[in-house]
């Protein structure tokens, strides 16, 4: 299964069934899910797989629309003296971009919570303290979530904030923010599979009933590949998966290399124990 271009959706059939039942009067109302931005630790060494969660920014109100952009790069070589343009040559895809509007309001409390939320968004554009100390400055990576909808791992490329309401003492209590996120990476073509380069990975949110062998079977058609998922996510006990946890699923073309690495590490560990 390839990585999604923009979003992966989980539980769509169940949600549709629940909504149909509710409409017919025999079911419960669908649960209200609030959108949020999950902040992830930048990977060490310039890798392409985000680290563990390091925070989140909740939407006070769910967005009324999501703007997605995907473009392709083409190049034309002009021919001198020709009556028409030369044929275009495909250069490759441009990164996916997601723009959302975040609305914050504190007109009832008259406090500084709006300023705090806007400042938290701005920190997504500056390096984290941890990466500065390690001399590899990088802002946090972000993943957009809304119920079963999960966006691509990306970074915040721009935040535009407009304060529209103030207290009598000048404290902003209402703001509208336009947040633009850009995809970190897509597929990495033409790479030597033995070079150790990382490929894009899909993000899966654990649901009730999920197990690593089941996820491996769904993703790769091989339940025995669960060890690769465990290794990629630092899981010591495969029987304990917390609902809601985000798991990084290695791309299919990366699977063989990771399996070989895991087997080699297992043989090395066995050799050390025998010594």
C-alpha positions in Angstrom: 0.0 0.0 0.0 1.5 3.3 -1.1 1.6 6.4 1.2 -1.4 8.8 0.8 -0.9 11.9 -1.3 -2.8 14.0 1.1 -4.9 12.1 3.7 -5.5 8.6 5.0 -8.9 7.9 6.5 -9.7 5.3 9.0 -13.1 4.1 10.1 -15.0 5.6 7.1 -17.3 2.6 6.6 -18.1 2.4 10.3 -18.8 6.1 10.5 -21.0 6.0 7.5 -22.9 3.0 8.9 -23.3 4.8 12.3 -24.6 8.0 10.5 -27.1 5.9 8.5 -28.4 4.3 11.7 -28.7 7.6 13.4 -30.6 9.0 10.5 -33.0 6.1 10.7 -33.6 6.7 14.4 -32.1 3.4 15.5 -28.5 4.6 16.3 -26.7 7.1 18.4 -25.5 10.4 17.1 -21.9 10.4 15.7 -19.3 11.5 18.3 -18.0 15.0 17.8 -14.2 14.8 17.0 -12.1 17.9 17.4 -9.2 18.5 15.0 -5.7 19.1 16.2 -2.1 19.4 15.1 0.2 16.8 16.5 3.8 18.0 17.0 6.5 15.4 16.3 10.2 15.5 17.3 12.4 16.1 14.2 14.4 13.0 13.3 18.1 12.9 14.1 20.6 12.9 11.3 18.4 14.3 8.6 16.1 11.3 8.4 12.6 11.2 6.9 10.7 9.6 9.7 9.4 11.9 12.4 10.2 11.1 16.0 7.8 10.7 18.9 5.0 13.2 19.8 6.2 16.4 21.5 3.0 18.3 21.9 -0.3 19.2 20.2 -2.3 22.3 19.2 -6.0 21.8 19.5 -8.6 23.5 17.3 -11.0 25.5 19.4 -13.5 25.1 16.6 -13.3 22.6 13.8 -12.2 24.0 10.4 -15.0 24.7 8.0 -12.8 23.8 5.0 -9.4 22.3 4.1 -7.4 23.6 1.2 -5.1 21.1 -0.5 -2.6 21.8 -3.2 -0.7 19.3 -5.3 1.3 20.3 -8.4 3.7 18.8 -10.9 6.8 20.4 -12.3 7.2 20.4 -16.1 10.0 21.9 -18.2 9.9 23.1 -21.8 13.1 23.7 -23.9 12.4 26.5 -26.3 13.5 25.8 -29.9 14.8 28.8 -31.8 12.9 29.6 -34.9 10.1 27.1 -34.2 6.5 28.1 -34.7 5.3 26.3 -31.6 6.6 25.4 -28.1 8.6 22.3 -27.6 7.2 19.2 -25.9 7.0 19.4 -22.1 9.3 17.1 -20.0 8.0 15.9 -16.7 10.4 16.8 -13.8 8.5 15.4 -10.9 5.8 16.1 -8.3 5.8 19.1 -6.1 5.2 18.6 -2.3 1.6 18.5 -1.1 0.4 21.5 0.8 -2.4 21.8 3.3 -3.9 25.1 4.4 -6.3 25.3 7.3 -8.0 28.2 9.2 -7.9 28.2 13.0 -10.3 30.4 14.9 -9.6 31.3 18.5 -12.0 33.2 20.8 -11.8 34.2 24.4 -14.6 36.8 24.5 -16.3 35.0 27.4 -13.2 34.7 29.6 -11.4 37.9 28.5 -8.0 36.2 29.2 -4.8 35.8 27.2 -5.5 32.3 25.9 -5.8 33.5 22.3 -2.4 35.1 22.4 -1.0 31.9 23.9 -2.5 29.7 21.1 -1.2 32.0 18.4 2.3 32.1 19.9 2.2 28.3 20.0 1.5 28.2 16.3 4.4 30.6 15.7 6.8 28.3 17.6 6.2 25.7 14.8 8.3 27.9 12.6 11.3 28.2 14.9 13.8 25.5 16.0 13.1 23.5 19.1 15.3 23.9 22.2 16.4 20.3 21.9 17.6 20.6 18.2 19.4 23.8 19.0 21.3 22.2 21.8 22.2 19.3 19.5 23.3 21.8 16.8 20.8 20.5 14.2 18.3 23.3 14.4 14.8 22.3 13.2 11.2 23.2 14.0 8.9 20.4 15.1 7.2 18.3 12.4 3.4 18.3 12.3 0.6 15.9 11.4 -3.0 17.1 11.0 -5.6 14.9 12.6 -9.4 15.1 12.6 -11.2 12.0 13.8 -10.2 9.2 11.4 -8.5 11.7 9.0 -4.7 11.8 9.2 -2.6 14.1 7.1 1.0 13.7 5.8 4.0 14.3 8.0 5.0 17.9 7.2 6.2 21.2 8.6 4.5 24.6 9.1 5.8 26.8 6.3 3.7 29.9 7.2 1.4 31.2 9.9 -0.7 34.3 9.3 -2.6 35.6 12.3 -5.1 38.4 12.4 -6.4 39.7 15.7 -10.0 41.0 15.3 -11.2 41.7 18.8 -9.6 43.3 21.9 -10.4 44.1 25.5 -10.6 47.7 26.6 -7.0 47.3 27.9 -5.8 46.1 24.4 -5.5 42.3 25.0 -6.4 40.3 21.9 -9.3 38.0 22.6 -10.1 36.8 19.1 -7.9 35.7 16.2 -8.1 34.1 12.8 -5.0 32.1 11.7 -4.2 30.7 8.3 -1.7 27.8 8.8 0.1 26.3 5.8 1.7 22.9 6.1 4.0 21.4 3.5 4.8 17.8 3.0 8.2 16.7 4.2 8.8 14.1 1.5 7.2 11.7 -0.9 8.7 8.7 -2.6 12.5 8.7 -3.1 13.1 7.2 -6.6 16.4 6.0 -8.0 18.0 5.2 -4.6 20.3 2.2 -4.0 18.3 -0.1 -1.6 21.5 -0.9 0.2 22.4 2.7 0.8 20.4 2.9 4.0 18.3 5.9 2.9 14.9 6.2 4.6 11.7 6.2 2.6 8.4 7.8 3.3 6.3 6.0 5.9 2.5 5.9 6.4 1.0 6.9 9.8 -1.6 4.6 11.3 -3.6 5.4 14.4 -4.2 2.3 16.6 -7.8 1.3 17.0 -9.5 -1.4 19.2 -8.6 -4.8 17.9 -5.4 -3.8 16.2 -2.4 -6.0 16.6 1.0 -5.8 15.0 0.6 -9.0 13.0 -2.8 -7.8 11.7 -1.4 -4.4 10.7 1.5 -6.2 8.9 -0.9 -8.4 7.1 -3.0 -5.5 6.0 0.0 -3.4 4.9 2.3 -6.0 3.4 0.3 -9.2 3.1 2.7 -10.8 5.6 1.8 -11.0 9.3 5.4 -12.1 10.1 6.5 -8.5 9.2 5.2 -7.2 12.5 8.8 -7.2 13.9 9.7 -4.4 11.4 6.8 -2.3 12.6 7.8 -2.9 16.2 11.4 -2.0 15.4 10.4 1.2 13.6 8.3 2.4 16.5 10.5 1.2 19.4 7.9 -1.3 20.7 9.2 -3.7 23.3 5.9 -5.5 24.0 3.8 -6.1 20.8 0.8 -7.3 22.9 0.3 -3.9 24.5 -0.9 -1.3 21.9 -2.6 1.7 23.3 -5.7 2.9 21.4 -5.0 6.2 19.7 -1.2 5.7 19.4 0.3 6.7 16.1 2.4 4.0 14.4 4.8 4.6 11.6 4.5 1.9 8.9 7.6 1.6 6.7 7.1 1.8 3.0 6.9 -1.5 1.1 10.1 -0.9 -0.8 11.9 -0.4 2.5 10.6 -3.6 4.1 13.2 -6.0 2.8 16.1 -3.8 3.9 14.6 -3.4 7.4 13.9 -7.1 7.7 17.5 -7.9 6.8 18.8 -5.4 9.3 16.5 -6.9 12.1 17.7 -10.4 11.3 21.3 -9.3 11.4 20.8 -7.6 14.7 19.2 -10.8 16.0 22.1 -12.9 14.9 24.6 -10.5 16.5 22.7 -10.5 19.8 22.6 -14.3 19.8 26.3 -14.5 19.1 27.0 -12.1 22.0 24.9 -14.2 24.4 26.8 -17.4 23.4 30.1 -15.6 24.1 
